Amino acid sequence: MTQSDPIARFDGKTLSYTYDNGWDFSNSFEGNIRITMSPRRGELREPVQMRELRPDVFLVSWIDAEMGMLAQIIDLENGTVLATIPSEDEPNTTEIISAAISSFVG
């Protein structure tokens, strides 16, 4: 199996998705930089690491200034995102949340 360059696959594109808890995001990519507009924090420009796990399924990770290391599995074929985030309810634990992709354009 030949893997594509995930940075090239996302470069210049915008991925929009909504988590089951109602959080709504649109992330644009410039090379390995993930750009997100946060109502509370303004524009976030975070370097990401990406790996294609299988065709159209990508692991994306980055360090967030407030939340620490975050990771997503982006499944373009099935239109889903899974993310690990720090738990708001239990210190020193994480939780997995899921989202539906509404668009991937660029």
LUMVEXNU-928002 format. One record per residue: residue in one letter; x, y, z negated of N, C-alpha, C, O in turn. Coordinates in nm, 4 decimals. Each point is the difference from the previous one (the first is absolute). Example, Ala and Ser with C-alpha at 12.3 -4.5 7.8 and 13.67 -1.06 7.14 Angstrom:
BEGIN
{aa A nc1 1.3190 nc2 -0.5690 nc3 -0.7800 cac1 -0.0890 cac2 0.1190 cac3 0.0000 cc1 0.0900 cc2 0.1200 cc3 0.0000 oc1 0.1036 oc2 -0.0019 oc3 -0.0665}
{aa S nc1 -0.1386 nc2 0.1069 nc3 0.1385 cac1 0.0820 cac2 0.1190 cac3 -0.0060 cc1 -0.0770 cc2 0.1090 cc3 -0.0730 oc1 0.0509 oc2 0.1108 oc3 -0.0169}
END
This chain:
BEGIN
{aa M nc1 0.0846 nc2 -0.1175 nc3 0.0000 cac1 -0.0846 cac2 0.1175 cac3 0.0000 cc1 0.0892 cc2 0.1240 cc3 0.0000 oc1 0.0923 oc2 0.0100 oc3 -0.0808}
{aa T nc1 -0.1188 nc2 0.0823 nc3 0.1691 cac1 0.0722 cac2 0.1254 cac3 0.0055 cc1 -0.0781 cc2 0.1042 cc3 -0.0781 oc1 -0.1189 oc2 0.0210 oc3 0.0241}
{aa Q nc1 0.1868 nc2 0.0441 nc3 -0.1180 cac1 -0.0661 cac2 0.1024 cac3 -0.0785 cc1 0.0230 cc2 0.1358 cc3 0.0646 oc1 0.1075 oc2 0.0274 oc3 0.0534}
{aa S nc1 -0.2093 nc2 0.0570 nc3 -0.0590 cac1 0.0133 cac2 0.1357 cac3 0.0520 cc1 0.0703 cc2 0.0863 cc3 -0.1036 oc1 0.0114 oc2 -0.0384 oc3 -0.1164}
{aa D nc1 0.0356 nc2 0.1546 nc3 0.1588 cac1 0.0581 cac2 0.0972 cac3 -0.0920 cc1 -0.1158 cc2 0.0721 cc3 -0.0673 oc1 -0.0680 oc2 0.0790 oc3 0.0655}
{aa P nc1 0.0425 nc2 -0.1035 nc3 -0.1959 cac1 -0.1169 cac2 0.0600 cac3 -0.0642 cc1 0.0072 cc2 0.1523 cc3 -0.0067 oc1 -0.1033 oc2 0.0666 oc3 0.0076}
{aa I nc1 0.2231 nc2 -0.0104 nc3 -0.0218 cac1 0.0127 cac2 0.1456 cac3 -0.0041 cc1 -0.0460 cc2 0.0577 cc3 0.1340 oc1 -0.0744 oc2 0.0980 oc3 0.0037}
{aa A nc1 0.1192 nc2 -0.1594 nc3 0.1067 cac1 -0.0410 cac2 0.0474 cac3 0.1328 cc1 -0.1503 cc2 -0.0192 cc3 0.0211 oc1 -0.0643 oc2 0.0832 oc3 0.0638}
{aa R nc1 0.0084 nc2 -0.1909 nc3 -0.1163 cac1 -0.1440 cac2 -0.0278 cac3 0.0173 cc1 -0.0858 cc2 0.1067 cc3 -0.0677 oc1 -0.1068 oc2 0.0336 oc3 0.0512}
{aa F nc1 0.1509 nc2 0.0208 nc3 -0.1658 cac1 -0.0780 cac2 0.0979 cac3 -0.0748 cc1 0.0384 cc2 0.1443 cc3 0.0318 oc1 -0.0774 oc2 0.0915 oc3 -0.0281}
{aa D nc1 0.1951 nc2 -0.0693 nc3 0.0860 cac1 0.0487 cac2 0.1352 cac3 0.0263 cc1 -0.0986 cc2 0.0782 cc3 0.0864 oc1 -0.0412 oc2 -0.0466 oc3 0.1062}
{aa G nc1 0.0033 nc2 0.1672 nc3 -0.1531 cac1 -0.0916 cac2 0.0863 cac3 0.0745 cc1 -0.1463 cc2 -0.0364 cc3 -0.0143 oc1 -0.0851 oc2 0.0603 oc3 0.0653}
{aa K nc1 0.0542 nc2 -0.1575 nc3 -0.1492 cac1 -0.1386 cac2 -0.0439 cac3 -0.0162 cc1 -0.0544 cc2 0.0427 cc3 -0.1361 oc1 0.0752 oc2 0.0312 oc3 -0.0923}
{aa T nc1 -0.2075 nc2 -0.0309 nc3 0.0827 cac1 -0.0695 cac2 0.0290 cac3 -0.1253 cc1 -0.0892 cc2 -0.1178 cc3 -0.0343 oc1 -0.0781 oc2 -0.0472 oc3 0.0826}
{aa L nc1 0.0911 nc2 0.0008 nc3 -0.2058 cac1 -0.0793 cac2 -0.1106 cac3 -0.0520 cc1 -0.0956 cc2 0.0557 cc3 -0.1040 oc1 0.0430 oc2 0.0610 oc3 -0.0978}
{aa S nc1 -0.1729 nc2 -0.0819 nc3 0.1186 cac1 -0.1024 cac2 0.0473 cac3 -0.0945 cc1 -0.0718 cc2 -0.1211 cc3 -0.0584 oc1 -0.0329 oc2 -0.0951 oc3 0.0709}
{aa Y nc1 0.0095 nc2 0.1008 nc3 -0.2022 cac1 -0.0633 cac2 -0.1125 cac3 -0.0677 cc1 -0.0657 cc2 0.0469 cc3 -0.1292 oc1 0.0344 oc2 0.1048 oc3 -0.0546}
{aa T nc1 -0.1298 nc2 -0.1849 nc3 0.0069 cac1 -0.0710 cac2 0.0295 cac3 -0.1243 cc1 0.0029 cc2 -0.1244 cc3 -0.0884 oc1 -0.0408 oc2 -0.1087 oc3 0.0410}
{aa Y nc1 0.0906 nc2 0.1279 nc3 -0.1642 cac1 0.0027 cac2 -0.1099 cac3 -0.0960 cc1 -0.1404 cc2 -0.0262 cc3 -0.0534 oc1 -0.0876 oc2 0.0863 oc3 0.0051}
{aa D nc1 0.0687 nc2 -0.2068 nc3 -0.0561 cac1 -0.1291 cac2 -0.0393 cac3 -0.0572 cc1 -0.0426 cc2 0.0909 cc3 -0.1149 oc1 -0.1193 oc2 0.0129 oc3 -0.0273}
{aa N nc1 0.2154 nc2 0.0501 nc3 -0.0403 cac1 -0.0324 cac2 0.0894 cac3 -0.1119 cc1 -0.0354 cc2 0.1421 cc3 0.0460 oc1 -0.0270 oc2 0.0871 oc3 -0.0827}
{aa G nc1 0.0271 nc2 -0.0635 nc3 0.2160 cac1 -0.0377 cac2 0.1293 cac3 0.0554 cc1 0.1154 cc2 0.0902 cc3 0.0391 oc1 -0.0218 oc2 0.1012 oc3 0.0667}
{aa W nc1 0.1449 nc2 -0.1348 nc3 -0.1063 cac1 0.1152 cac2 0.0804 cac3 0.0404 cc1 0.0137 cc2 -0.0040 cc3 0.1513 oc1 -0.0040 oc2 -0.1070 oc3 0.0607}
{aa D nc1 0.0200 nc2 0.2227 nc3 -0.0007 cac1 0.0045 cac2 0.0149 cac3 0.1457 cc1 0.1352 cc2 0.0593 cc3 0.0387 oc1 0.0394 oc2 0.1030 oc3 -0.0547}
{aa F nc1 0.0325 nc2 -0.1657 nc3 0.1477 cac1 0.1325 cac2 0.0464 cac3 0.0401 cc1 0.0147 cc2 0.0042 cc3 0.1510 oc1 -0.0583 oc2 -0.0812 oc3 0.0718}
{aa S nc1 0.1370 nc2 0.1769 nc3 -0.0247 cac1 0.0513 cac2 0.0023 cac3 0.1363 cc1 0.1496 cc2 0.0223 cc3 -0.0111 oc1 0.0450 oc2 0.1013 oc3 -0.0535}
{aa N nc1 0.0315 nc2 -0.1965 nc3 0.1043 cac1 0.1452 cac2 0.0082 cac3 -0.0030 cc1 0.0513 cc2 0.0122 cc3 0.1421 oc1 -0.0359 oc2 -0.0798 oc3 0.0866}
{aa S nc1 0.1200 nc2 0.1797 nc3 -0.0624 cac1 0.0687 cac2 0.0126 cac3 0.1275 cc1 0.1428 cc2 -0.0481 cc3 -0.0195 oc1 0.0536 oc2 0.0041 oc3 -0.1107}
{aa F nc1 0.0069 nc2 -0.0494 nc3 0.2191 cac1 0.1360 cac2 -0.0526 cac3 -0.0074 cc1 0.0894 cc2 0.0740 cc3 0.0992 oc1 -0.0337 oc2 0.0149 oc3 0.1174}
{aa E nc1 0.1478 nc2 0.0308 nc3 -0.1673 cac1 0.1063 cac2 0.0582 cac3 0.0830 cc1 0.1246 cc2 -0.0823 cc3 -0.0272 oc1 0.0683 oc2 0.0208 oc3 -0.1003}
{aa G nc1 -0.0385 nc2 -0.1145 nc3 0.1899 cac1 0.1091 cac2 -0.0936 cac3 -0.0269 cc1 -0.0330 cc2 -0.0783 cc3 -0.1252 oc1 -0.1074 oc2 -0.0593 oc3 -0.0101}
{aa N nc1 0.2004 nc2 0.0586 nc3 -0.0866 cac1 -0.0261 cac2 -0.0748 cac3 -0.1230 cc1 -0.0581 cc2 0.0891 cc3 -0.1107 oc1 0.0041 oc2 -0.0369 oc3 -0.1174}
{aa I nc1 -0.0579 nc2 0.1535 nc3 0.1540 cac1 -0.0604 cac2 0.0912 cac3 -0.0974 cc1 -0.1518 cc2 -0.0121 cc3 0.0066 oc1 -0.0607 oc2 0.0160 oc3 0.1058}
{aa R nc1 0.0013 nc2 -0.0443 nc3 -0.2207 cac1 -0.1462 cac2 -0.0076 cac3 -0.0143 cc1 -0.0462 cc2 0.1352 cc3 -0.0529 oc1 0.0488 oc2 0.0471 oc3 -0.1027}
{aa I nc1 -0.1431 nc2 0.0151 nc3 0.1734 cac1 -0.0485 cac2 0.1333 cac3 -0.0374 cc1 -0.1462 cc2 -0.0116 cc3 -0.0396 oc1 -0.0835 oc2 -0.0478 oc3 0.0768}
{aa T nc1 0.0546 nc2 0.0926 nc3 -0.1987 cac1 -0.1358 cac2 -0.0048 cac3 -0.0528 cc1 -0.0339 cc2 0.1361 cc3 -0.0579 oc1 0.0838 oc2 0.0620 oc3 -0.0655}
{aa M nc1 -0.2051 nc2 -0.0148 nc3 0.0886 cac1 -0.0486 cac2 0.1220 cac3 -0.0647 cc1 -0.0803 cc2 -0.0411 cc3 -0.1226 oc1 -0.1000 oc2 -0.0711 oc3 0.0102}
{aa S nc1 0.1451 nc2 0.1167 nc3 -0.1250 cac1 -0.0678 cac2 -0.0296 cac3 -0.1257 cc1 -0.0665 cc2 0.1273 cc3 -0.0503 oc1 0.0674 oc2 0.1022 oc3 -0.0130}
{aa P nc1 -0.1974 nc2 -0.1046 nc3 -0.0156 cac1 -0.0660 cac2 0.1213 cac3 -0.0500 cc1 0.0659 cc2 0.0540 cc3 -0.1268 oc1 0.0052 oc2 0.1212 oc3 -0.0208}
{aa R nc1 0.0441 nc2 -0.2095 nc3 -0.0621 cac1 0.0600 cac2 0.0410 cac3 -0.1271 cc1 0.1480 cc2 0.0334 cc3 0.0121 oc1 0.0500 oc2 0.0877 oc3 -0.0704}
{aa R nc1 0.0215 nc2 -0.1586 nc3 0.1612 cac1 0.1457 cac2 0.0126 cac3 0.0057 cc1 0.0516 cc2 0.0644 cc3 0.1280 oc1 0.1207 oc2 0.0189 oc3 0.0150}
{aa G nc1 -0.2099 nc2 0.0150 nc3 0.0774 cac1 0.0443 cac2 0.0598 cac3 0.1262 cc1 0.0557 cc2 -0.1049 cc3 0.0948 oc1 -0.0361 oc2 -0.1175 oc3 -0.0075}
{aa E nc1 0.1247 nc2 0.1611 nc3 0.0971 cac1 0.0579 cac2 -0.0920 cac3 0.0981 cc1 0.1091 cc2 -0.0843 cc3 -0.0644 oc1 0.0918 oc2 0.0522 oc3 -0.0633}
{aa L nc1 -0.1033 nc2 -0.1823 nc3 0.0805 cac1 0.1008 cac2 -0.0938 cac3 -0.0484 cc1 0.0724 cc2 -0.0572 cc3 0.1209 oc1 -0.0635 oc2 -0.0479 oc3 0.0940}
{aa R nc1 0.1960 nc2 0.0527 nc3 -0.0964 cac1 0.0828 cac2 -0.0568 cac3 0.1065 cc1 0.0919 cc2 -0.1029 cc3 -0.0647 oc1 0.0986 oc2 0.0352 oc3 -0.0648}
{aa E nc1 -0.1320 nc2 -0.1630 nc3 0.0830 cac1 0.0703 cac2 -0.1057 cac3 -0.0698 cc1 0.0628 cc2 -0.0984 cc3 0.0988 oc1 -0.0680 oc2 -0.0500 oc3 0.0896}
{aa P nc1 0.1990 nc2 0.0218 nc3 -0.1060 cac1 0.0621 cac2 -0.1029 cac3 0.0843 cc1 -0.0570 cc2 -0.1376 cc3 -0.0338 oc1 -0.0183 oc2 -0.0334 oc3 -0.1170}
{aa V nc1 -0.0091 nc2 -0.0444 nc3 0.2185 cac1 -0.0562 cac2 -0.1339 cac3 -0.0192 cc1 0.0945 cc2 -0.1062 cc3 0.0557 oc1 0.0806 oc2 0.0254 oc3 0.0896}
{aa Q nc1 -0.0935 nc2 -0.1435 nc3 -0.1454 cac1 0.0609 cac2 -0.1200 cac3 0.0561 cc1 -0.1141 cc2 -0.0800 cc3 0.0606 oc1 -0.1076 oc2 -0.0089 oc3 -0.0592}
{aa M nc1 0.1299 nc2 -0.0497 nc3 0.1773 cac1 -0.1051 cac2 -0.0763 cac3 0.0663 cc1 0.0573 cc2 -0.1307 cc3 0.0524 oc1 0.1141 oc2 -0.0069 oc3 0.0456}
{aa R nc1 -0.1978 nc2 -0.0970 nc3 -0.0538 cac1 0.0365 cac2 -0.1291 cac3 0.0553 cc1 -0.1246 cc2 -0.0619 cc3 0.0606 oc1 -0.1058 oc2 -0.0022 oc3 -0.0629}
{aa E nc1 0.1183 nc2 -0.0482 nc3 0.1854 cac1 -0.1113 cac2 -0.0721 cac3 0.0607 cc1 0.0020 cc2 -0.1433 cc3 -0.0532 oc1 0.0982 oc2 -0.0721 oc3 0.0178}
{aa L nc1 -0.2075 nc2 0.0315 nc3 -0.0833 cac1 -0.0091 cac2 -0.1337 cac3 -0.0573 cc1 -0.0436 cc2 -0.1028 cc3 0.1038 oc1 0.0470 oc2 -0.1138 oc3 0.0006}
{aa R nc1 -0.1355 nc2 0.1551 nc3 0.0849 cac1 -0.0443 cac2 -0.0762 cac3 0.1171 cc1 -0.0609 cc2 0.1023 cc3 0.0937 oc1 -0.0181 oc2 0.1147 oc3 -0.0408}
{aa P nc1 -0.0146 nc2 -0.1501 nc3 0.1645 cac1 -0.0519 cac2 0.1018 cac3 0.0912 cc1 -0.1176 cc2 0.0775 cc3 -0.0615 oc1 -0.0983 oc2 -0.0583 oc3 -0.0458}
{aa D nc1 0.1120 nc2 0.1909 nc3 0.0464 cac1 -0.1021 cac2 0.0945 cac3 -0.0482 cc1 -0.0225 cc2 -0.0011 cc3 -0.1510 oc1 -0.0996 oc2 0.0548 oc3 -0.0472}
{aa V nc1 0.1901 nc2 -0.1160 nc3 -0.0294 cac1 -0.0076 cac2 0.0026 cac3 -0.1467 cc1 0.1344 cc2 0.0513 cc3 -0.0522 oc1 0.1053 oc2 -0.0574 oc3 0.0281}
{aa F nc1 -0.1115 nc2 0.1678 nc3 -0.1056 cac1 0.1215 cac2 0.0692 cac3 -0.0414 cc1 0.0023 cc2 0.0195 cc3 -0.1514 oc1 -0.1020 oc2 0.0305 oc3 -0.0617}
{aa L nc1 0.2206 nc2 -0.0486 nc3 0.0031 cac1 0.0247 cac2 0.0362 cac3 -0.1386 cc1 0.0666 cc2 0.1376 cc3 0.0012 oc1 0.1017 oc2 0.0206 oc3 0.0663}
{aa V nc1 -0.1608 nc2 0.0731 nc3 -0.1406 cac1 0.0525 cac2 0.1365 cac3 -0.0079 cc1 0.0210 cc2 0.0321 cc3 -0.1476 oc1 -0.0892 oc2 -0.0216 oc3 -0.0821}
{aa S nc1 0.2081 nc2 0.0736 nc3 0.0485 cac1 0.0247 cac2 0.0375 cac3 -0.1397 cc1 0.0707 cc2 0.1344 cc3 -0.0049 oc1 0.0705 oc2 0.0390 oc3 0.0931}
{aa W nc1 -0.0914 nc2 0.0318 nc3 -0.2056 cac1 0.0631 cac2 0.1297 cac3 -0.0203 cc1 -0.0006 cc2 0.0327 cc3 -0.1487 oc1 -0.0696 oc2 -0.0638 oc3 -0.0790}
{aa I nc1 0.1487 nc2 0.1647 nc3 0.0424 cac1 0.0041 cac2 0.0473 cac3 -0.1376 cc1 -0.0817 cc2 0.1284 cc3 -0.0087 oc1 0.0303 oc2 0.0982 oc3 0.0678}
{aa D nc1 -0.1332 nc2 -0.0993 nc3 -0.1507 cac1 -0.0835 cac2 0.1173 cac3 -0.0225 cc1 0.0514 cc2 0.0711 cc3 -0.1252 oc1 0.0301 oc2 -0.0643 oc3 -0.1005}
{aa A nc1 -0.0203 nc2 0.1965 nc3 0.1071 cac1 0.0562 cac2 0.0778 cac3 -0.1102 cc1 -0.0784 cc2 -0.0178 cc3 -0.1307 oc1 0.0589 oc2 0.0067 oc3 -0.1079}
{aa E nc1 -0.1905 nc2 -0.0291 nc3 0.1158 cac1 -0.0812 cac2 -0.0161 cac3 -0.1210 cc1 -0.0263 cc2 -0.1452 cc3 -0.0367 oc1 -0.0045 oc2 -0.0344 oc3 -0.1181}
{aa M nc1 -0.0129 nc2 -0.0509 nc3 0.2183 cac1 -0.0457 cac2 -0.1367 cac3 -0.0266 cc1 0.1101 cc2 -0.1046 cc3 0.0094 oc1 -0.0227 oc2 -0.1156 oc3 -0.0357}
{aa G nc1 0.1409 nc2 0.1528 nc3 0.0827 cac1 0.1079 cac2 -0.0971 cac3 0.0143 cc1 -0.0093 cc2 -0.0751 cc3 0.1315 oc1 -0.0496 oc2 0.0531 oc3 0.0993}
{aa M nc1 0.0974 nc2 -0.1765 nc3 -0.0988 cac1 -0.0008 cac2 -0.0786 cac3 0.1234 cc1 -0.1411 cc2 -0.0463 cc3 0.0342 oc1 -0.0700 oc2 -0.0582 oc3 -0.0829}
{aa L nc1 0.0305 nc2 0.0851 nc3 0.2057 cac1 -0.1298 cac2 -0.0430 cac3 0.0511 cc1 0.0226 cc2 -0.0868 cc3 0.1226 oc1 0.1003 oc2 0.0150 oc3 0.0698}
{aa A nc1 -0.1924 nc2 -0.1047 nc3 -0.0442 cac1 0.0101 cac2 -0.0866 cac3 0.1171 cc1 -0.1380 cc2 -0.0254 cc3 0.0582 oc1 -0.0998 oc2 -0.0084 oc3 -0.0716}
{aa Q nc1 0.0974 nc2 -0.0036 nc3 0.2037 cac1 -0.1236 cac2 -0.0309 cac3 0.0718 cc1 0.0268 cc2 -0.1130 cc3 0.0983 oc1 0.1103 oc2 -0.0131 oc3 0.0531}
{aa I nc1 -0.2107 nc2 -0.0667 nc3 -0.0300 cac1 -0.0014 cac2 -0.0898 cac3 0.1153 cc1 -0.1059 cc2 0.0558 cc3 0.0932 oc1 -0.1186 oc2 0.0033 oc3 -0.0328}
{aa I nc1 0.1634 nc2 0.0405 nc3 0.1491 cac1 -0.0893 cac2 0.0575 cac3 0.1006 cc1 -0.0254 cc2 -0.1059 cc3 0.1055 oc1 0.0926 oc2 -0.0451 oc3 0.0673}
{aa D nc1 -0.2191 nc2 0.0053 nc3 -0.0528 cac1 -0.0408 cac2 -0.1029 cac3 0.0954 cc1 -0.0817 cc2 0.0683 cc3 0.1094 oc1 -0.1203 oc2 0.0215 oc3 -0.0143}
{aa L nc1 0.1883 nc2 0.0120 nc3 0.1235 cac1 -0.0681 cac2 0.0706 cac3 0.1090 cc1 -0.1001 cc2 -0.0897 cc3 0.0718 oc1 -0.1030 oc2 0.0478 oc3 0.0474}
{aa E nc1 0.1320 nc2 -0.1754 nc3 -0.0390 cac1 -0.0902 cac2 -0.0930 cac3 0.0689 cc1 -0.1358 cc2 -0.0075 cc3 -0.0703 oc1 -0.1042 oc2 0.0019 oc3 0.0656}
{aa N nc1 0.1053 nc2 -0.0104 nc3 -0.1991 cac1 -0.1247 cac2 -0.0129 cac3 -0.0760 cc1 -0.0510 cc2 0.1324 cc3 -0.0554 oc1 -0.1070 oc2 0.0041 oc3 -0.0607}
{aa G nc1 0.1828 nc2 0.1058 nc3 0.0809 cac1 -0.0453 cac2 0.1319 cac3 -0.0439 cc1 -0.0032 cc2 0.0180 cc3 -0.1498 oc1 -0.0914 oc2 0.0625 oc3 -0.0539}
{aa T nc1 0.1936 nc2 -0.1185 nc3 -0.0153 cac1 0.0020 cac2 0.0094 cac3 -0.1454 cc1 0.1357 cc2 0.0471 cc3 -0.0523 oc1 0.1026 oc2 -0.0124 oc3 0.0669}
{aa V nc1 -0.1055 nc2 0.0663 nc3 -0.1878 cac1 0.1209 cac2 0.0364 cac3 -0.0732 cc1 -0.0143 cc2 -0.0565 cc3 -0.1406 oc1 -0.1043 oc2 0.0161 oc3 -0.0633}
{aa L nc1 0.2086 nc2 -0.0821 nc3 0.0143 cac1 0.0089 cac2 -0.0414 cac3 -0.1399 cc1 0.1142 cc2 0.0783 cc3 -0.0616 oc1 0.1057 oc2 0.0139 oc3 0.0615}
{aa A nc1 -0.1250 nc2 0.0373 nc3 -0.1816 cac1 0.1037 cac2 0.0788 cac3 -0.0653 cc1 0.0169 cc2 -0.0431 cc3 -0.1442 oc1 -0.0959 oc2 -0.0401 oc3 -0.0660}
{aa T nc1 0.2187 nc2 0.0487 nc3 0.0179 cac1 0.0253 cac2 -0.0169 cac3 -0.1422 cc1 0.0266 cc2 0.1376 cc3 -0.0583 oc1 0.0777 oc2 0.0783 oc3 0.0544}
{aa I nc1 -0.1436 nc2 -0.0503 nc3 -0.1662 cac1 0.0151 cac2 0.1299 cac3 -0.0668 cc1 0.0098 cc2 -0.0237 cc3 -0.1502 oc1 -0.0456 oc2 -0.1031 oc3 -0.0495}
{aa P nc1 0.1046 nc2 0.1977 nc3 -0.0237 cac1 -0.0011 cac2 -0.0141 cac3 -0.1459 cc1 -0.1436 cc2 0.0024 cc3 -0.0520 oc1 -0.0828 oc2 0.0775 oc3 0.0478}
{aa S nc1 0.0547 nc2 -0.1616 nc3 -0.1444 cac1 -0.1333 cac2 -0.0041 cac3 -0.0593 cc1 -0.0249 cc2 0.1251 cc3 -0.0828 oc1 0.0867 oc2 0.0432 oc3 -0.0761}
{aa E nc1 -0.2044 nc2 0.0144 nc3 0.0909 cac1 -0.0375 cac2 0.1155 cac3 -0.0818 cc1 -0.0439 cc2 -0.0438 cc3 -0.1394 oc1 0.0064 oc2 0.0775 oc3 -0.0954}
{aa D nc1 -0.0512 nc2 -0.2026 nc3 0.0847 cac1 -0.0558 cac2 -0.0482 cac3 -0.1264 cc1 0.1012 cc2 -0.0695 cc3 -0.0906 oc1 -0.0115 oc2 0.0056 oc3 -0.1224}
{aa E nc1 0.1111 nc2 -0.0715 nc3 0.1831 cac1 0.0958 cac2 -0.0762 cac3 -0.0787 cc1 0.1418 cc2 0.0422 cc3 0.0344 oc1 0.0462 oc2 -0.0237 oc3 0.1115}
{aa P nc1 0.0235 nc2 0.0861 nc3 -0.2061 cac1 0.1383 cac2 0.0420 cac3 0.0256 cc1 0.0884 cc2 -0.1186 cc3 0.0390 oc1 -0.0202 oc2 -0.1123 oc3 -0.0461}
{aa N nc1 0.1174 nc2 0.1394 nc3 0.1309 cac1 0.0999 cac2 -0.0991 cac3 0.0422 cc1 -0.0584 cc2 -0.1168 cc3 0.0784 oc1 0.0590 oc2 -0.1080 oc3 0.0034}
{aa T nc1 -0.1749 nc2 0.1287 nc3 0.0597 cac1 -0.0573 cac2 -0.1014 cac3 0.0880 cc1 -0.0397 cc2 0.0662 cc3 0.1312 oc1 -0.0077 oc2 0.1224 oc3 0.0105}
{aa T nc1 -0.0169 nc2 -0.2055 nc3 0.0875 cac1 -0.0439 cac2 0.0500 cac3 0.1305 cc1 -0.1349 cc2 -0.0606 cc3 0.0346 oc1 -0.0448 oc2 -0.0964 oc3 -0.0621}
{aa E nc1 -0.0179 nc2 0.1543 nc3 0.1614 cac1 -0.1231 cac2 -0.0565 cac3 0.0529 cc1 0.0060 cc2 0.0041 cc3 0.1514 oc1 0.0724 oc2 0.0807 oc3 0.0582}
{aa I nc1 -0.1478 nc2 -0.1672 nc3 0.0044 cac1 -0.0076 cac2 -0.0049 cac3 0.1458 cc1 -0.1346 cc2 0.0565 cc3 0.0416 oc1 -0.1047 oc2 -0.0422 oc3 -0.0491}
{aa I nc1 0.1092 nc2 0.1391 nc3 0.1410 cac1 -0.1234 cac2 0.0591 cac3 0.0518 cc1 -0.0031 cc2 -0.0197 cc3 0.1513 oc1 0.1046 oc2 -0.0110 oc3 0.0640}
{aa S nc1 -0.2245 nc2 0.0066 nc3 -0.0074 cac1 -0.0140 cac2 -0.0236 cac3 0.1435 cc1 -0.0729 cc2 0.1159 cc3 0.0668 oc1 -0.0772 oc2 0.0726 oc3 -0.0625}
{aa A nc1 0.1047 nc2 -0.0582 nc3 0.1918 cac1 -0.0572 cac2 0.1096 cac3 0.0776 cc1 -0.0384 cc2 -0.0503 cc3 0.1390 oc1 0.0506 oc2 -0.1010 oc3 0.0488}
{aa A nc1 -0.1422 nc2 0.1758 nc3 0.0127 cac1 -0.0373 cac2 -0.0237 cac3 0.1389 cc1 0.0627 cc2 0.1106 cc3 0.0852 oc1 -0.0113 oc2 0.1183 oc3 -0.0319}
{aa I nc1 0.0772 nc2 -0.1587 nc3 0.1405 cac1 0.0601 cac2 0.0959 cac3 0.0923 cc1 -0.1098 cc2 0.0573 cc3 0.0881 oc1 -0.0770 oc2 -0.0749 oc3 0.0601}
{aa S nc1 0.0694 nc2 0.2086 nc3 -0.0520 cac1 -0.0981 cac2 0.0631 cac3 0.0878 cc1 0.0612 cc2 0.0404 cc3 0.1333 oc1 -0.0706 oc2 0.0065 oc3 0.1006}
{aa S nc1 0.2023 nc2 0.0210 nc3 -0.0983 cac1 0.0646 cac2 0.0305 cac3 0.1293 cc1 0.1508 cc2 -0.0145 cc3 -0.0112 oc1 0.0591 oc2 0.0154 oc3 -0.1069}
{aa F nc1 0.0011 nc2 -0.0455 nc3 0.2216 cac1 0.1454 cac2 -0.0053 cac3 0.0165 cc1 0.0267 cc2 0.0566 cc3 0.1383 oc1 -0.0074 oc2 -0.0711 oc3 0.1002}
{aa V nc1 0.0383 nc2 0.1997 nc3 -0.0961 cac1 0.0087 cac2 0.0704 cac3 0.1286 cc1 0.1292 cc2 0.0801 cc3 0.0093 oc1 0.0661 oc2 0.0285 oc3 -0.0998}
{aa G nc1 -0.0326 nc2 0.0068 nc3 0.2247 cac1 0.1157 cac2 0.0859 cac3 0.0192 cc1 0.0623 cc2 -0.0173 cc3 0.1343 oc1 0.0991 oc2 0.0661 oc3 0.0311}
END
